[in-house]
């Protein structure tokens, strides 16, 4: 993240994203593949010896499919479809936080009484079973792995576009860690 000063002197937090260029590697059709989509490639592989035989013709680090019409194989997708002031939605995988208890993961209160002979941990979920059906029901909020899920943030405003360096500056934060793959699309 970084910051940008507006005309009125106000500071705006921005996230800088390397956005492309992406290349259309394959066009999938309903007749041949059963669905309509395009396959995009991002970030060419630098060393030729790292490219295996099945990857010939698709020498990219990232390959993703999306439902976009009007493009053909070999087309370049770049920042020309966006302009400053547009609102976009950004999807990505959120940061993983590992195994967490119910207080951090779901916002449980924990035990109310921290005194008067409480012998157990104060951040426990309490009773989770029922008298009938005498088991823990599916979908119960329990401790477990937190994060590492697909998250979409909508209505992020484009503050600046640098076409020469393929950089996009979005107002606010986006999901995921530095260097993770993001999907930026118009609303």
Beta strands, then each sheet from edge to edge (+ up, - down):
strand 1: 2-5
strand 2: 11-18
strand 3: 22-28
strand 4: 37-44
strand 5: 60-66
strand 6: 76-77
strand 7: 87-93
strand 8: 96-100
strand 9: 144-147
strand 10: 150-162
strand 11: 167-171
strand 12: 183-186
sheet 1: 1+ 2- 11+ 10- 7+ 12-
sheet 2: 5+ 4- 3+ 6-
sheet 3: 8+ 9-
end
